[in-house]
Amino acid sequence: MEGDLLKGGAHVLSGVLERRAKEDPERFARLSLRFPDDTHPYYFDAVLRSVAEAGVSTETLLEVCRRCHKLPNRPSGRWICHAVEKVADRPLPNELLEIVAWYATEDPNPERELWRTDSGNEQPYYGGDILTAGINSARGRAAEAIAALIFRDAERTPIFSQALEKMVRDPSIGVRSCVASVLTAVLNHDRNLAVELFEWLCNTEDVLLGTREVENFLLYAARTHFDKLKPILERMVDSTDADVAAAGARQACVASLDVEEARPLAEKCLSGTEAQREGAAEVYSANLRTARYRSVCEDALAILFNDESKKVRSAASKCFFRLGEDQLGQYVNVVEAFVRSDAFVAEHGRLIHALEKAAVELPEVSILTCERFLDVVGGDAADIRTRAAGHADDVVQILVRTYNQSRHPKTQARCLDLFDRMAQLGVYGVDRALEQYER
């Protein structure tokens, strides 16, 4: 009994096998062909993982996958598909592709939606993440492999055509989220086919429409097929699921930047529910730097900076994180709109950080920001328990730099007035800065 305990079970021993197999993958791949059918599946999986990571010839890979595919109950689908995905950039025999297609359509796993199933600690499996649950299932893993295979070679699409018809109707939402990535790959081969299949894919619960892979598909497809996808986008925008509504708003607003017909839906989001407005804010904030979108984004952000929702204002304010050190001066109108807005009260740190790092002279904007900062935070600027105190240190640095760079007496006087205000509040570091200057 003691000896058995020291040997370890199949899980431990398969790990040993995997490590050895990576050292000589061709040899162990050949060895696995002689494993009897009643060998624990862990050992077959270990060899599949080792050949995936260490690499073997295509001929050897086909033999190993064929052997594992013939096992009773076909327990190794996930790792077969993983191994094939790893060599997606090689020319591959159709037999390998057909094996992957079988697991994408016929494997019984998953039998339930684990992402909405209690794991035993009052939390769902995979933290409730739909895509992660899908990827960790056999059919979902196979879908991910097919996506990689088609991305590497779009001419493989016809080989998977029958499988795709079935995959978009998969009973599992988790698996469908993986299938969405396959359809994104199909866009490179046949955009009309991809959109047609996507319409079938979305014929399920709204929650699927909020997944990242569905959004990715819409991002690339809506620019050319907005009319076909408009009903799905409208459904997303109007969803009672806030995550789905936000996703719909994001994609409607992204599409509107290039597609005239999408603009009414984007305008609806800009003045719609909190989720819709937050989705819109994320898009206009992210696209501000793109020259052809700048005017639209500036106008939208000026509205969103004053939104009644803190979440929306925060999303809009992220635009300053995306501006480079030498770009802030190109967006003075946006900066001034932000400084005067409701968003500045809670989100001023983002602009102050950007100004502190700015590589260009911005005297008027800098002083305006510092004045508004003191108006908003008051005595908190001197209270080290608050975030405002940390920002106050940056404000001091901004004022010192602005004073030194300026040759205009009025600008310098405004800087000194602000130093005086901060000194009266007891802001750390101001006295030291003031010692350098005398009126």
Secondary structure, 3 states (H helix, E strand, C coil): CHHHHHHCCHHHHHHHHHHHHHHCHHHHHHHHCCCCCCCCHHHHHHHHHHHHHHCCCHHHHHHHHHHHHCCCCCCCHHHHHHHHHHCCCCCCCHHHHHHHHHHHHCCCCCCCCHHHCECCCCCEHHHHCHHHHHHCCHHHHHHHHHHHHHHHCHHHHHHHHHHHHHHCCCCCHHHHHHHHHHHHHHCCCCHHHHHHHHHHHCCCCHHHHHCHHHHHHHHHHHHHHHHHHHHHHHHHHCCCCHHHHHHHHHHHHHHHCCCHHHHHHHHHHHCCCHHHHHHHHHHHHHCCCCHHHHHHHHHHHHHHCCCCCHHHHHHHHHHHHHCCCCCHHHHHHHHHHHHCCCHHHHHHHHHHHHHHHCCCCCHHHHHHHHHHHHHHHHHHHHCCCCHHHHHHHHHHHHHHHHHHHCCCHHHHHHHHHHHHHHHHHCCCCHHHHHCCCCC
